């Protein structure tokens, strides 16, 4: 798996904001797109935004409930990836 580190940090922070009911996302749920647009074969997720192809294609016409659910799914996907990349960083420094 190869995921964009900056994208992971951004989507993790944004997912947390949306999940916490942040005022900046109260009216419109932002797209998670990071313009990386490459699918990871092992997971089936975009390497930038961690969405599936189904989620990506549905986004433009989806309602707010669907979009918030996608962000919750992203939040669940990103946690183990951040942990793994942190572990790799410290392993490389040893």
Phi, psi and omega in degrees: 000136179226105181243145180292120185298315180295321178296317179301315181295317179296311182293327177296314181294318180292318178300320179294317178300313181295316179297329180275000179077033180307138180298330182291345178244014186290325184267315181226133179277122182288153175289141177279358185304132179246008181061030174270312169050049173227131183271137175276122183296325183291321184257334186081014180254151172296140182288347178261308187254354177066022175267156173278166177300322178299316180294321180295312183290331180279340190306313187300330181248005184283153175276172184297325180298314178299314183297319178294324177294320177300316178297322176296319178296319178298317180301320178291327181284325189284329184304308180293332178290320177295319178298315181297319181288329175293316178300317179298320180298315181287328177295322180291329181283343183282000000 
